[in-house]
């Protein structure tokens, strides 16, 4: 033990810091998403393999051993979207942060105005903000726009008889990436019975990704914001603006301590406050 400590140098400390940082970023990337459950599944498979080795269960060891021998390929296939997102984050220009904050404020302002005007007219809508998890699979289904977010455009999209009014608008990288996108409906039986198809679609998406969705009820004009394991009713434009500013601020979200993040994930606490 003493000899091990004596041989412990600055390179070992640097090595540990790099690995810990990579693990931390990976946890933040998949936190609150379906990818986390996939990771838990892989950990369970590895645990079963270790038990099989210890108990000399040769058939089980053979089956799981062959699976784990290709674990790198399995990880790339299962987490391709998260890996892509992580590489995009690494390649971002650090000098663009101030500009991005200004763009986000303008985006939130235009969205808030559109949401409350649509609600006042009882026009149903669902607006989705992509966050860390790539929503490419849902963008493919819709009509690509790649347009600047504006109150007028959002209202025109959702106002019947617009051909794009049925479905969701997905906002990606500060722009309307696509409209008329269809989202997976949640099969959860505990969902409020007053919620309609739009609400179930937003909740269904939140079960698979970390996206934030704004849903406007066509029947009541009520507005709710849906996030993973969280549904909030919005009463005023100020409430909506503040919520969006808080939850679309990625830099703020990622400052959570590593130990706290791991602790919350192990207990299943993913932003339920």
Backbone as CSV, one residue per row, in Angstrom:
resi,resn,N_x,N_y,N_z,CA_x,CA_y,CA_z,C_x,C_y,C_z
1,UNK,0.833,-1.206,0.000,0.000,0.000,0.000,0.871,1.262,0.000
2,UNK,1.922,1.233,0.836,2.821,2.385,0.922,3.565,2.582,-0.382
3,UNK,3.998,1.473,-0.992,4.713,1.566,-2.267,3.807,2.102,-3.372
4,UNK,2.529,1.750,-3.294,1.564,2.240,-4.277,1.394,3.754,-4.160
5,UNK,1.312,4.249,-2.929,1.171,5.686,-2.705,2.412,6.445,-3.133
6,UNK,3.566,5.824,-2.930,4.823,6.466,-3.301,4.955,6.614,-4.815
7,UNK,4.389,5.646,-5.551,4.479,5.682,-7.011,3.382,6.535,-7.644
8,UNK,2.496,7.049,-6.792,1.369,7.850,-7.269,1.849,9.268,-7.567
9,UNK,1.802,9.663,-8.855,2.320,10.968,-9.255,1.269,11.858,-9.879
10,UNK,1.721,13.001,-10.428,0.800,13.974,-11.005,0.091,13.437,-12.239
11,UNK,0.771,12.529,-12.963,0.135,11.936,-14.155,-1.088,11.117,-13.766
12,UNK,-0.985,10.400,-12.635,-2.120,9.595,-12.157,-3.289,10.488,-11.747
13,UNK,-2.958,11.627,-11.097,-4.007,12.571,-10.704,-4.704,13.136,-11.942
14,UNK,-3.900,13.519,-12.953,-4.462,14.046,-14.202,-5.331,13.000,-14.884
15,UNK,-4.873,11.747,-14.868,-5.617,10.650,-15.489,-6.983,10.480,-14.824
16,UNK,-7.009,10.520,-13.492,-8.261,10.367,-12.736,-9.210,11.527,-13.019
17,UNK,-8.661,12.748,-13.066,-9.487,13.931,-13.329,-10.138,13.845,-14.700
18,UNK,-9.384,13.434,-15.721,-9.920,13.327,-17.089,-11.039,12.297,-17.155
19,UNK,-10.793,11.121,-16.560,-11.804,10.051,-16.585,-13.053,10.476,-15.818
20,UNK,-12.854,11.116,-14.654,-13.994,11.574,-13.855,-14.812,12.609,-14.608
21,UNK,-14.128,13.501,-15.327,-14.828,14.534,-16.104,-15.652,13.905,-17.228
22,UNK,-15.076,12.903,-17.909,-15.791,12.223,-18.993,-17.035,11.525,-18.453
23,UNK,-16.896,10.852,-17.303,-18.038,10.169,-16.690,-19.108,11.182,-16.287
24,UNK,-18.673,12.308,-15.721,-19.593,13.372,-15.300,-20.381,13.909,-16.490
25,UNK,-19.690,14.198,-17.594,-20.361,14.727,-18.780,-21.342,13.705,-19.345
26,UNK,-20.960,12.432,-19.299,-21.841,11.376,-19.802,-23.112,11.282,-18.969
27,UNK,-22.973,11.405,-17.643,-24.134,11.355,-16.749,-25.066,12.534,-17.012
28,UNK,-24.498,13.731,-17.148,-25.296,14.922,-17.426,-26.035,14.774,-18.751
29,UNK,-25.363,14.162,-19.737,-25.928,14.023,-21.077,-27.159,13.130,-21.098
30,UNK,-27.144,12.064,-20.274,-28.253,11.103,-20.314,-29.217,11.264,-19.152
31,UNK,-28.928,12.208,-18.241,-29.784,12.387,-17.072,-31.215,12.726,-17.473
32,UNK,-32.169,11.990,-16.891,-33.580,12.268,-17.151,-34.067,11.799,-18.508
33,UNK,-33.318,10.930,-19.181,-33.706,10.462,-20.505,-33.833,8.947,-20.515
34,UNK,-34.359,8.424,-21.629,-34.469,6.981,-21.782,-33.118,6.298,-21.828
35,UNK,-32.075,7.028,-22.232,-30.735,6.457,-22.313,-30.240,6.019,-20.939
36,UNK,-30.696,6.694,-19.893,-30.277,6.314,-18.544,-30.749,4.902,-18.209
37,UNK,-31.974,4.568,-18.613,-32.507,3.227,-18.351,-31.749,2.167,-19.147
38,UNK,-31.296,2.535,-20.349,-30.464,1.622,-21.134,-29.155,1.357,-20.401
39,UNK,-28.566,2.419,-19.835,-27.318,2.276,-19.078,-27.517,1.366,-17.876
40,UNK,-28.631,1.533,-17.174,-28.935,0.671,-16.027,-29.041,-0.787,-16.477
41,UNK,-29.673,-1.006,-17.636,-29.784,-2.360,-18.183,-28.425,-2.983,-18.457
42,UNK,-27.498,-2.200,-19.008,-26.140,-2.696,-19.282,-25.410,-3.037,-17.982
43,UNK,-25.617,-2.198,-16.963,-24.978,-2.465,-15.664,-25.507,-3.767,-15.062
44,UNK,-26.818,-4.008,-15.212,-27.418,-5.250,-14.699,-26.842,-6.462,-15.423
45,UNK,-26.698,-6.346,-16.756,-26.122,-7.447,-17.538,-24.700,-7.746,-17.071
46,UNK,-23.915,-6.696,-16.827,-22.534,-6.887,-16.356,-22.520,-7.541,-14.980
47,UNK,-23.468,-7.133,-14.108,-23.552,-7.725,-12.763,-23.892,-9.210,-12.844
48,UNK,-24.832,-9.567,-13.743,-25.192,-10.979,-13.922,-23.993,-11.771,-14.416
49,UNK,-23.207,-11.181,-15.312,-22.004,-11.845,-15.830,-21.013,-12.132,-14.700
50,UNK,-20.799,-11.143,-13.821,-19.865,-11.333,-12.703,-20.359,-12.419,-11.743
51,UNK,-21.678,-12.444,-11.507,-22.253,-13.483,-10.644,-22.059,-14.863,-11.272
52,UNK,-22.278,-14.943,-12.597,-22.116,-16.209,-13.307,-20.674,-16.706,-13.221
53,UNK,-19.723,-15.785,-13.336,-18.306,-16.152,-13.225,-18.003,-16.658,-11.815
54,UNK,-18.512,-15.943,-10.804,-18.245,-16.324,-9.416,-18.859,-17.663,-9.045
55,UNK,-20.060,-17.944,-9.582,-20.757,-19.197,-9.261,-20.462,-20.309,-10.268
56,UNK,-19.611,-20.005,-11.250,-19.230,-20.968,-12.293,-20.444,-21.493,-13.062
57,UNK,-21.323,-20.552,-13.452,-22.473,-20.890,-14.303,-22.008,-20.736,-15.745
58,UNK,-21.451,-21.785,-16.314,-20.704,-21.691,-17.571,-21.559,-21.249,-18.761
59,UNK,-22.790,-21.742,-18.841,-23.641,-21.358,-19.977,-23.985,-19.871,-19.914
60,UNK,-24.402,-19.431,-18.731,-24.725,-18.006,-18.545,-23.499,-17.140,-18.786
61,UNK,-22.348,-17.600,-18.274,-21.098,-16.856,-18.469,-20.751,-16.758,-19.950
62,UNK,-20.975,-17.843,-20.699,-20.660,-17.863,-22.133,-21.546,-16.866,-22.901
63,UNK,-22.854,-16.892,-22.596,-23.801,-16.022,-23.309,-23.505,-14.549,-23.037
64,UNK,-23.403,-14.205,-21.753,-23.178,-12.794,-21.404,-21.758,-12.355,-21.747
65,UNK,-20.818,-13.283,-21.690,-19.440,-12.959,-22.053,-19.325,-12.577,-23.516
66,UNK,-20.023,-13.296,-24.393,-20.013,-12.967,-25.818,-20.657,-11.610,-26.078
67,UNK,-21.707,-11.323,-25.329,-22.366,-10.027,-25.483,-21.431,-8.892,-25.062
68,UNK,-20.791,-9.060,-23.908,-19.919,-8.008,-23.390,-18.634,-7.852,-24.192
69,UNK,-18.243,-8.882,-24.941,-17.030,-8.789,-25.756,-17.196,-7.771,-26.884
70,UNK,-18.462,-7.480,-27.223,-18.745,-6.485,-28.275,-19.350,-5.221,-27.675
71,UNK,-19.022,-4.932,-26.414,-19.688,-3.856,-25.691,-19.449,-2.484,-26.321
72,UNK,-18.271,-2.280,-26.913,-17.976,-0.988,-27.533,-18.947,-0.715,-28.683
73,UNK,-19.160,-1.733,-29.534,-20.094,-1.586,-30.657,-21.512,-1.387,-30.140
74,UNK,-21.876,-2.124,-29.089,-23.212,-2.010,-28.499,-23.444,-0.588,-27.974
75,UNK,-22.445,-0.043,-27.287,-22.562,1.309,-26.728,-22.718,2.335,-27.845
76,UNK,-21.935,2.192,-28.919,-22.014,3.141,-30.039,-23.397,3.102,-30.680
77,UNK,-23.959,1.902,-30.832,-25.281,1.761,-31.452,-26.378,2.318,-30.543
78,UNK,-26.336,1.967,-29.249,-27.394,2.364,-28.321,-27.341,3.841,-27.965
79,UNK,-26.138,4.402,-27.919,-25.985,5.787,-27.472,-25.488,6.701,-28.593
80,UNK,-25.843,6.374,-29.834,-25.326,7.149,-30.965,-25.758,8.620,-30.899
81,UNK,-27.009,8.856,-30.502,-27.494,10.242,-30.418,-26.784,11.020,-29.318
82,UNK,-26.568,10.365,-28.161,-25.900,11.030,-27.047,-24.425,11.298,-27.374
83,UNK,-23.784,10.353,-28.062,-22.381,10.539,-28.455,-22.271,11.693,-29.440
84,UNK,-23.200,11.745,-30.384,-23.199,12.833,-31.365,-23.375,14.178,-30.666
85,UNK,-24.314,14.227,-29.707,-24.567,15.455,-28.978,-23.334,15.887,-28.193
86,UNK,-22.653,14.918,-27.577,-21.453,15.237,-26.814,-20.343,15.807,-27.685
87,UNK,-20.160,15.238,-28.886,-19.138,15.734,-29.806,-19.469,17.145,-30.289
88,UNK,-20.768,17.416,-30.489,-21.185,18.760,-30.885,-20.841,19.759,-29.788
89,UNK,-21.077,19.362,-28.519,-20.775,20.248,-27.396,-19.286,20.546,-27.319
90,UNK,-18.455,19.520,-27.566,-17.003,19.706,-27.516,-16.551,20.699,-28.580
91,UNK,-17.210,20.648,-29.749,-16.802,21.494,-30.859,-17.409,22.879,-30.869
92,UNK,-18.218,23.212,-29.858,-18.862,24.533,-29.835,-17.840,25.637,-29.597
93,UNK,-18.110,26.788,-30.174,-17.248,27.957,-30.015,-17.516,28.604,-28.660
94,UNK,-16.528,28.622,-27.724,-16.759,29.189,-26.392,-17.032,30.684,-26.409
95,UNK,-16.650,31.372,-27.499,-16.856,32.820,-27.573,-18.276,33.174,-28.015
96,UNK,-19.072,32.121,-28.326,-20.437,32.388,-28.791,-21.451,32.373,-27.657
97,UNK,-20.990,32.200,-26.400,-21.909,32.074,-25.268,-22.769,33.315,-25.083
98,UNK,-22.146,34.500,-25.113,-22.901,35.744,-24.915,-23.952,35.925,-25.995
99,UNK,-23.571,35.644,-27.235,-24.514,35.763,-28.345,-25.668,34.786,-28.177
100,UNK,-25.358,33.556,-27.750,-26.397,32.538,-27.559,-27.395,32.968,-26.489
101,UNK,-26.913,33.645,-25.438,-27.816,34.103,-24.374,-28.790,35.153,-24.900
102,UNK,-28.291,36.064,-25.729,-29.164,37.080,-26.316,-30.197,36.442,-27.233
103,UNK,-29.757,35.470,-28.028,-30.677,34.775,-28.933,-31.734,34.019,-28.143
104,UNK,-31.321,33.436,-27.005,-32.276,32.669,-26.203,-33.346,33.581,-25.619
105,UNK,-32.951,34.766,-25.163,-33.922,35.721,-24.618,-34.942,36.111,-25.683
106,UNK,-34.472,36.400,-26.904,-35.385,36.748,-27.994,-36.297,35.593,-28.356
107,UNK,-35.747,34.386,-28.361,-36.522,33.181,-28.651,-37.631,32.986,-27.628
108,UNK,-37.296,33.137,-26.355,-38.273,32.954,-25.277,-39.364,34.013,-25.340
109,UNK,-38.994,35.243,-25.639,-39.965,36.328,-25.721,-40.976,36.086,-26.836
110,UNK,-40.487,35.712,-28.009,-41.370,35.447,-29.154,-42.272,34.249,-28.874
111,UNK,-41.708,33.212,-28.269,-42.492,32.016,-27.956,-43.587,32.327,-26.940
112,UNK,-43.249,33.084,-25.907,-44.226,33.428,-24.860,-45.400,34.218,-25.430
113,UNK,-45.095,35.183,-26.279,-46.164,35.977,-26.901,-47.082,35.094,-27.736
114,UNK,-46.488,34.200,-28.520,-47.273,33.315,-29.384,-48.134,32.368,-28.559
115,UNK,-47.556,31.808,-27.507,-48.277,30.838,-26.667,-49.531,31.463,-26.056
116,UNK,-49.423,32.668,-25.502,-50.570,33.269,-24.835,-51.611,33.800,-25.820
117,UNK,-51.173,34.170,-27.011,-52.166,34.563,-28.011,-52.934,33.338,-28.505
118,UNK,-52.226,32.229,-28.720,-52.881,30.990,-29.129,-53.856,30.527,-28.041
119,UNK,-53.425,30.628,-26.775,-54.284,30.205,-25.662,-55.536,31.069,-25.571
120,UNK,-55.397,32.374,-25.817,-56.557,33.267,-25.749,-57.581,32.961,-26.829
121,UNK,-57.114,32.381,-27.933,-57.998,32.029,-29.050,-58.439,30.564,-29.003
122,UNK,-58.010,29.849,-27.935,-58.328,28.416,-27.792,-57.836,27.618,-29.000
123,UNK,-56.630,27.887,-29.427,-56.016,27.136,-30.527,-55.007,26.161,-29.917
124,UNK,-55.228,24.874,-30.113,-54.337,23.860,-29.553,-52.967,23.884,-30.217
125,UNK,-51.937,23.616,-29.424,-50.573,23.626,-29.963,-49.643,22.855,-29.046
126,UNK,-48.531,22.402,-29.613,-47.462,21.790,-28.831,-46.131,22.242,-29.418
127,UNK,-45.343,22.918,-28.591,-44.043,23.458,-29.002,-42.969,22.748,-28.188
128,UNK,-42.042,22.121,-28.868,-41.004,21.306,-28.225,-39.643,21.969,-28.374
129,UNK,-38.912,22.050,-27.269,-37.545,22.560,-27.282,-36.578,21.389,-27.126
130,UNK,-35.731,21.183,-28.116,-34.683,20.172,-27.974,-33.647,20.678,-26.987
131,UNK,-33.198,19.790,-26.105,-32.141,20.180,-25.159,-30.901,19.317,-25.429
132,UNK,-30.560,18.406,-24.541,-29.344,17.619,-24.743,-29.541,16.406,-25.644
133,UNK,-30.732,15.822,-25.605,-30.994,14.620,-26.410,-31.460,15.016,-27.810
134,UNK,-30.792,14.501,-28.812,-31.084,14.816,-30.213,-32.453,14.261,-30.602
135,UNK,-33.276,15.091,-31.246,-34.642,14.693,-31.623,-34.762,14.392,-33.116
136,UNK,-33.676,13.946,-33.697,-33.635,13.713,-35.144,-34.702,12.772,-35.660
137,UNK,-35.019,11.729,-34.878,-36.016,10.746,-35.326,-37.395,11.377,-35.486
138,UNK,-37.703,12.377,-34.653,-39.014,13.030,-34.720,-39.025,14.136,-35.775
139,UNK,-37.867,14.718,-36.039,-37.769,15.746,-37.082,-38.014,15.149,-38.461
140,UNK,-37.575,13.902,-38.641,-37.723,13.249,-39.945,-39.192,13.107,-40.346
141,UNK,-40.058,12.933,-39.336,-41.477,12.700,-39.609,-42.176,13.985,-40.045
142,UNK,-41.707,15.132,-39.523,-42.375,16.399,-39.795,-41.927,17.084,-41.068
143,UNK,-42.373,18.312,-41.221,-42.018,19.142,-42.384,-40.884,20.084,-41.975
144,UNK,-39.749,19.978,-42.630,-38.590,20.796,-42.271,-38.825,22.255,-42.639
145,UNK,-38.434,23.154,-41.713,-38.603,24.583,-41.935,-37.284,25.353,-41.817
146,UNK,-36.534,25.097,-40.740,-35.277,25.808,-40.467,-35.513,27.320,-40.498
147,UNK,-36.471,27.768,-39.703,-36.881,29.181,-39.713,-36.614,29.855,-38.373
148,UNK,-36.441,31.156,-38.404,-36.288,31.944,-37.186,-37.598,31.918,-36.406
149,UNK,-37.506,31.795,-35.089,-38.707,31.743,-34.254,-39.313,33.133,-34.138
150,UNK,-40.578,33.230,-34.496,-41.294,34.496,-34.348,-42.730,34.202,-33.932
151,UNK,-43.311,35.159,-33.248,-44.696,35.034,-32.793,-45.629,34.775,-33.977
152,UNK,-45.451,35.543,-35.048,-46.339,35.443,-36.206,-46.262,34.065,-36.867
153,UNK,-45.034,33.541,-36.982,-44.876,32.245,-37.637,-45.497,31.127,-36.810
154,UNK,-45.279,31.140,-35.506,-45.846,30.105,-34.641,-47.372,30.129,-34.684
155,UNK,-47.951,31.317,-34.642,-49.409,31.436,-34.686,-49.953,30.938,-36.023
156,UNK,-49.280,31.288,-37.118,-49.756,30.858,-38.439,-49.641,29.351,-38.618
157,UNK,-48.645,28.736,-38.004,-48.475,27.284,-38.113,-49.633,26.552,-37.447
158,UNK,-50.011,26.989,-36.251,-51.013,26.249,-35.474,-52.461,26.669,-35.751
159,UNK,-52.657,27.761,-36.468,-54.021,28.206,-36.738,-54.627,27.431,-37.905
160,UNK,-55.713,26.675,-37.669,-56.384,25.984,-38.778,-56.914,27.004,-39.778
161,UNK,-56.968,26.667,-41.063,-56.695,25.354,-41.654,-55.269,25.181,-42.161
162,UNK,-54.282,25.734,-41.474,-52.895,25.540,-41.879,-52.586,24.050,-42.004
163,UNK,-51.917,23.625,-43.085,-51.611,22.206,-43.264,-50.627,21.673,-42.229
164,UNK,-49.997,22.562,-41.445,-49.003,22.146,-40.462,-49.521,22.206,-39.030
165,UNK,-50.812,22.569,-38.850,-51.310,22.813,-37.494,-51.414,21.546,-36.658
166,UNK,-51.559,20.398,-37.315,-51.726,19.135,-36.595,-50.355,18.510,-36.348
167,UNK,-49.928,18.472,-35.104,-48.605,17.954,-34.776,-47.823,18.971,-33.975
168,UNK,-46.562,18.688,-33.743,-45.730,19.544,-32.897,-44.722,20.332,-33.706
169,UNK,-44.379,21.488,-33.176,-43.249,22.267,-33.698,-42.040,21.916,-32.839
170,UNK,-40.924,21.625,-33.463,-39.693,21.324,-32.732,-38.688,22.444,-32.957
171,UNK,-38.245,23.050,-31.860,-37.252,24.118,-31.916,-35.895,23.536,-31.566
172,UNK,-34.970,23.683,-32.483,-33.628,23.104,-32.334,-32.588,24.184,-32.638
173,UNK,-31.647,24.353,-31.735,-30.581,25.344,-31.913,-31.135,26.746,-32.162
174,UNK,-32.223,27.086,-31.470,-32.776,28.425,-31.561,-33.630,28.687,-32.782
175,UNK,-33.888,27.658,-33.603,-34.710,27.826,-34.799,-35.823,26.782,-34.838
176,UNK,-36.877,27.125,-35.597,-37.936,26.139,-35.809,-37.411,25.138,-36.835
177,UNK,-37.012,23.981,-36.367,-36.421,22.973,-37.250,-37.483,22.304,-38.119
178,UNK,-38.644,22.019,-37.514,-39.702,21.333,-38.260,-41.048,21.548,-37.593
179,UNK,-42.106,21.373,-38.382,-43.481,21.470,-37.875,-44.238,20.214,-38.285
180,UNK,-45.415,20.046,-37.712,-46.241,18.874,-37.978,-45.498,17.576,-37.656
181,UNK,-44.774,17.590,-36.541,-44.031,16.402,-36.096,-44.911,15.575,-35.155
182,UNK,-44.884,14.289,-35.315,-45.698,13.410,-34.477,-44.834,12.755,-33.410
183,UNK,-45.314,12.820,-32.171,-44.559,12.359,-31.016,-45.173,11.079,-30.454
184,UNK,-44.379,10.301,-29.718,-44.899,9.044,-29.147,-45.858,9.309,-27.994
185,UNK,-47.012,8.677,-28.004,-47.985,8.850,-26.922,-47.584,8.028,-25.705
186,UNK,-47.756,8.616,-24.527,-47.459,7.900,-23.292,-48.545,6.863,-23.020
187,UNK,-48.105,5.710,-22.513,-49.060,4.649,-22.160,-49.320,4.621,-20.655
188,UNK,-48.823,5.622,-19.933,-48.974,5.686,-18.481,-50.452,5.858,-18.116
189,UNK,-50.973,4.937,-17.310,-52.390,4.970,-16.935,-52.689,5.979,-15.826
190,UNK,-51.635,6.517,-15.205,-51.833,7.453,-14.102,-51.917,8.911,-14.560
191,UNK,-51.833,9.145,-15.858,-51.911,10.505,-16.383,-53.308,11.084,-16.130
192,UNK,-53.346,12.355,-15.805,-54.617,13.058,-15.564,-55.604,12.788,-16.707
193,UNK,-56.795,12.355,-16.361,-57.798,11.998,-17.369,-58.252,13.200,-18.197
194,UNK,-58.033,14.403,-17.687,-58.422,15.605,-18.430,-57.445,15.917,-19.564
195,UNK,-56.271,15.298,-19.529,-55.273,15.554,-20.559,-55.656,14.865,-21.855
196,UNK,-55.454,15.590,-22.968,-55.777,15.043,-24.279,-54.563,14.460,-24.982
197,UNK,-54.692,14.294,-26.292,-53.643,13.659,-27.087,-52.352,14.472,-27.063
198,UNK,-52.464,15.797,-27.138,-51.258,16.631,-27.127,-50.475,16.450,-25.822
199,UNK,-51.192,16.422,-24.712,-50.529,16.243,-23.427,-49.852,14.874,-23.346
200,UNK,-50.548,13.844,-23.823,-49.973,12.500,-23.798,-48.742,12.409,-24.702
201,UNK,-48.774,13.131,-25.806,-47.622,13.137,-26.711,-46.421,13.813,-26.050
202,UNK,-46.668,14.939,-25.388,-45.576,15.651,-24.704,-45.001,14.811,-23.569
203,UNK,-45.873,14.154,-22.816,-45.418,13.299,-21.719,-44.671,12.084,-22.278
204,UNK,-45.186,11.526,-23.370,-44.514,10.401,-24.010,-43.096,10.756,-24.451
205,UNK,-42.935,11.961,-25.003,-41.614,12.416,-25.421,-40.700,12.615,-24.214
206,UNK,-41.261,13.129,-23.119,-40.459,13.365,-21.912,-40.003,12.063,-21.262
207,UNK,-40.696,10.966,-21.557,-40.290,9.664,-21.025,-39.087,9.106,-21.763
208,UNK,-38.839,9.604,-22.956,-37.747,9.085,-23.790,-36.588,10.064,-23.948
209,UNK,-36.842,11.353,-23.745,-35.815,12.375,-23.941,-35.888,13.400,-22.818
210,UNK,-34.989,14.401,-22.872,-35.027,15.478,-21.883,-35.665,16.742,-22.452
211,UNK,-36.413,16.594,-23.548,-37.045,17.747,-24.199,-38.032,18.452,-23.273
212,UNK,-38.179,19.753,-23.514,-39.170,20.560,-22.795,-40.278,20.915,-23.781
213,UNK,-41.528,20.658,-23.405,-42.658,20.894,-24.304,-43.677,21.843,-23.675
214,UNK,-44.190,22.764,-24.487,-45.287,23.645,-24.078,-46.548,23.147,-24.779
215,UNK,-47.576,22.863,-24.000,-48.827,22.337,-24.559,-49.964,23.314,-24.267
216,UNK,-50.726,23.654,-25.314,-51.901,24.527,-25.173,-53.140,23.692,-25.461
217,UNK,-54.061,23.684,-24.510,-55.284,22.904,-24.669,-56.272,23.633,-25.574
218,UNK,-56.792,22.900,-26.548,-57.777,23.468,-27.466,-59.123,23.661,-26.773
219,UNK,-59.442,22.803,-25.801,-60.733,22.857,-25.116,-60.793,23.968,-24.066
220,UNK,-59.720,24.126,-23.292,-59.750,25.057,-22.156,-58.846,26.283,-22.329
221,UNK,-57.879,26.192,-23.235,-56.911,27.285,-23.382,-55.835,27.258,-22.312
222,UNK,-55.829,26.226,-21.463,-54.813,26.099,-20.422,-53.442,25.790,-21.029
223,UNK,-52.417,26.245,-20.334,-51.047,26.046,-20.803,-50.290,25.229,-19.770
224,UNK,-49.600,24.193,-20.211,-48.737,23.416,-19.314,-47.372,23.237,-19.964
225,UNK,-46.363,23.112,-19.115,-45.004,22.802,-19.579,-44.656,21.409,-19.089
226,UNK,-44.217,20.560,-20.019,-43.910,19.171,-19.698,-42.407,18.938,-19.817
227,UNK,-41.832,18.404,-18.738,-40.441,17.988,-18.704,-40.391,16.581,-18.139
228,UNK,-39.239,15.900,-18.185,-39.172,14.553,-17.610,-39.661,14.518,-16.164
229,UNK,-40.688,13.721,-15.924,-41.277,13.514,-14.599,-41.827,14.801,-13.976
230,UNK,-42.237,15.740,-14.824,-42.691,17.024,-14.297,-43.669,17.677,-15.259
231,UNK,-44.863,18.042,-14.772,-45.867,18.760,-15.563,-46.300,19.979,-14.749
232,UNK,-46.113,21.172,-15.312,-46.430,22.410,-14.595,-47.464,23.226,-15.359
233,UNK,-48.490,23.694,-14.644,-49.478,24.578,-15.253,-48.966,26.014,-15.205
234,UNK,-49.087,26.709,-16.324,-48.585,28.082,-16.444,-49.769,29.051,-16.373
235,UNK,-49.644,30.063,-15.515,-50.741,31.013,-15.318,-50.488,32.375,-15.956
236,UNK,-49.219,32.744,-16.130,-48.917,34.066,-16.690,-47.715,33.993,-17.624
237,UNK,-47.590,35.024,-18.457,-46.473,35.072,-19.395,-45.146,35.195,-18.658
238,UNK,-45.151,35.879,-17.514,-43.930,35.998,-16.710,-43.488,34.631,-16.186
239,UNK,-44.465,33.829,-15.746,-44.148,32.474,-15.266,-43.513,31.652,-16.380
240,UNK,-44.061,31.766,-17.577,-43.532,30.994,-18.701,-42.124,31.459,-19.068
241,UNK,-41.939,32.775,-19.142,-40.612,33.303,-19.485,-39.559,32.876,-18.471
242,UNK,-39.901,32.984,-17.186,-38.943,32.615,-16.146,-38.612,31.125,-16.193
243,UNK,-39.629,30.315,-16.430,-39.403,28.865,-16.494,-38.512,28.503,-17.677
244,UNK,-38.770,29.131,-18.827,-37.957,28.844,-20.005,-36.528,29.342,-19.833
245,UNK,-36.373,30.528,-19.261,-35.026,31.059,-19.019,-34.233,30.131,-18.107
246,UNK,-34.894,29.582,-17.117,-34.231,28.688,-16.167,-33.872,27.344,-16.801
247,UNK,-34.809,26.790,-17.555,-34.636,25.416,-18.030,-33.978,25.292,-19.402
248,UNK,-33.863,26.411,-20.111,-33.147,26.358,-21.386,-31.729,26.899,-21.244
249,UNK,-31.336,27.208,-20.007,-29.981,27.691,-19.729,-29.085,26.488,-19.474
250,UNK,-28.552,25.889,-20.522,-27.773,24.664,-20.403,-26.533,24.830,-19.523
251,UNK,-25.881,26.004,-19.632,-24.673,26.213,-18.847,-24.988,26.138,-17.348
252,UNK,-26.159,26.687,-16.976,-26.554,26.655,-15.560,-26.843,25.236,-15.107
253,UNK,-27.507,24.469,-15.943,-27.899,23.113,-15.580,-26.690,22.228,-15.346
254,UNK,-25.603,22.448,-16.065,-24.465,21.547,-16.013,-23.505,21.822,-14.866
255,UNK,-23.825,22.811,-14.029,-22.924,23.134,-12.940,-23.205,22.319,-11.685
256,UNK,-24.107,21.369,-11.762,-24.425,20.554,-10.612,-23.228,19.684,-10.241
257,UNK,-22.871,19.593,-8.951,-21.723,18.810,-8.538,-21.834,17.358,-8.981
258,UNK,-20.685,16.753,-9.307,-20.650,15.381,-9.808,-21.227,14.399,-8.804
259,UNK,-20.811,14.497,-7.534,-21.270,13.544,-6.515,-22.782,13.633,-6.337
260,UNK,-23.326,14.881,-6.327,-24.769,15.065,-6.179,-25.516,14.469,-7.361
261,UNK,-24.970,14.645,-8.567,-25.608,14.105,-9.769,-25.693,12.590,-9.706
262,UNK,-24.577,11.934,-9.342,-24.558,10.473,-9.252,-25.531,9.998,-8.182
263,UNK,-25.550,10.700,-7.032,-26.444,10.339,-5.926,-27.900,10.398,-6.354
264,UNK,-28.282,11.486,-7.060,-29.668,11.653,-7.498,-30.054,10.602,-8.522
265,UNK,-29.121,10.270,-9.420,-29.424,9.274,-10.444,-29.638,7.894,-9.816
266,UNK,-28.816,7.544,-8.831,-28.948,6.257,-8.168,-30.261,6.136,-7.408
267,UNK,-30.762,7.261,-6.887,-32.033,7.269,-6.161,-33.229,7.510,-7.055
268,UNK,-32.955,7.753,-8.354,-34.044,8.010,-9.291,-34.591,9.409,-9.210
269,UNK,-33.832,10.346,-8.625,-34.271,11.724,-8.489,-33.754,12.525,-9.674
270,UNK,-34.589,12.727,-10.658,-34.175,13.458,-11.840,-35.022,14.701,-12.020
271,UNK,-34.576,15.785,-11.346,-35.232,17.097,-11.484,-36.712,17.066,-11.145
272,UNK,-37.052,16.449,-10.008,-38.454,16.375,-9.616,-38.845,17.517,-8.696
273,UNK,-37.918,18.437,-8.443,-38.213,19.532,-7.514,-39.243,20.455,-8.119
